[in-house]
């Protein structure tokens, strides 16, 4: 499942559909007031959509259920990497949730990808879930 951060995403329609649906759902649920408060709480290090954890998890749960069985490990890696490159922090949270969800399938070599992710946009909220 290992890949380099920033390599092109796969052209598989399932992974593209999943990413598009996550992005569309987040855009439709955007809460500017929460986003500002969340940004301040994180000391202005990241932008936010403004979705609290329970809200974004309610959004992604059915999307994961609909798409994950269709994706190969390399496609999941592409989804994780694309999510990590998004501006708003909730996308990195979804990438972390996705990695945790497939953790039984990760191999020792996948630690390289996780290390790359954690070195890019590292902060307590992205490091703690991997501890």
C-alpha positions in Angstrom: 0.0 0.0 0.0 3.0 2.3 0.3 3.3 5.3 -2.0 5.0 8.6 -2.0 3.1 11.6 -0.7 2.2 13.8 -3.6 2.3 11.1 -6.3 -0.7 11.3 -8.7 -3.9 9.7 -7.5 -5.3 6.7 -9.3 -7.8 7.3 -12.0 -10.2 4.6 -10.5 -13.7 5.9 -10.5 -14.5 4.5 -7.0 -11.7 6.5 -5.4 -12.5 9.6 -7.4 -16.2 9.2 -6.5 -15.4 8.9 -2.8 -13.2 12.0 -2.8 -15.7 14.0 -4.7 -18.5 13.0 -2.4 -16.5 13.8 0.7 -15.6 17.2 -0.7 -19.1 18.0 -1.8 -20.6 16.9 1.5 -18.1 19.0 3.5 -18.8 22.0 1.2 -22.5 21.7 1.8 -22.1 21.4 5.6 -19.6 24.2 6.0 -20.0 26.2 9.2 -18.0 29.5 9.1 -18.5 30.3 12.8 -17.3 26.9 13.9 -14.4 27.1 11.4 -13.2 30.4 12.9 -13.4 29.1 16.5 -11.6 25.9 15.5 -8.9 27.8 13.7 -8.3 29.9 16.8 -8.3 26.9 19.1 -5.5 25.4 16.9 -3.6 28.6 17.1 -4.2 29.6 13.5 -2.2 26.7 12.1 -5.0 25.3 10.0 -8.1 26.3 8.2 -11.3 24.4 9.0 -14.6 23.5 7.3 -16.2 24.0 10.7 -17.4 20.4 11.3 -17.2 18.9 14.7 -16.0 15.3 14.9 -19.4 13.8 15.3 -20.8 15.7 12.3 -18.0 14.9 9.9 -18.1 11.2 11.0 -21.8 11.1 10.3 -21.0 12.4 6.8 -18.2 10.0 6.0 -19.7 6.8 7.6 -22.1 6.0 4.7 -19.5 7.1 2.1 -16.9 4.7 3.5 -19.6 1.9 3.6 -20.5 2.5 0.0 -16.9 2.8 -1.4 -14.3 1.0 0.7 -15.1 -2.5 -0.4 -14.6 -1.5 -4.0 -11.1 0.0 -3.5 -7.8 -1.7 -3.8 -5.0 -0.8 -1.2 -3.2 1.5 -3.7 -6.5 3.3 -4.3 -7.0 3.8 -0.6 -3.5 5.2 -0.4 -4.4 7.7 -3.2 -7.5 8.7 -1.3 -5.6 9.2 2.0 -2.9 11.3 0.2 -5.5 13.4 -1.6 -7.3 14.1 1.7 -4.1 15.0 3.4 -3.3 17.7 0.7 -6.7 19.5 1.3 -6.5 22.9 2.9 -9.1 22.3 5.7 -8.1 20.1 8.7 -11.2 18.0 8.7 -9.9 16.3 5.5 -6.8 15.1 7.4 -9.0 13.8 10.2 -10.9 11.8 7.6 -7.6 10.4 6.2 -6.6 9.4 9.8 -10.0 7.7 10.3 -9.6 5.9 7.0 -6.2 4.6 8.0 -7.5 3.5 11.3 -10.4 1.8 9.6 -8.0 -0.3 7.4 -5.3 -0.7 10.1 -5.7 -4.5 10.0 -4.6 -4.5 6.4 -1.6 -2.2 6.8 1.9 -3.7 6.5 5.1 -2.7 8.2 6.1 -0.9 5.0 3.0 1.4 5.3 4.7 3.1 8.2 6.7 5.1 5.7 3.5 6.7 4.3 2.2 7.4 7.8 5.6 8.9 8.7 5.3 11.2 5.6 1.8 12.3 6.5 2.8 13.1 10.1 5.8 15.1 9.0 3.5 17.1 6.7 1.0 19.1 8.7 2.0 17.6 12.0 0.3 18.9 15.1 -1.0 17.1 18.3 -4.4 16.4 16.7 -2.8 14.4 13.9 -0.1 12.6 15.9 -2.1 11.5 18.9 -4.4 9.1 16.9 -1.4 7.1 15.7 0.1 6.8 19.2 
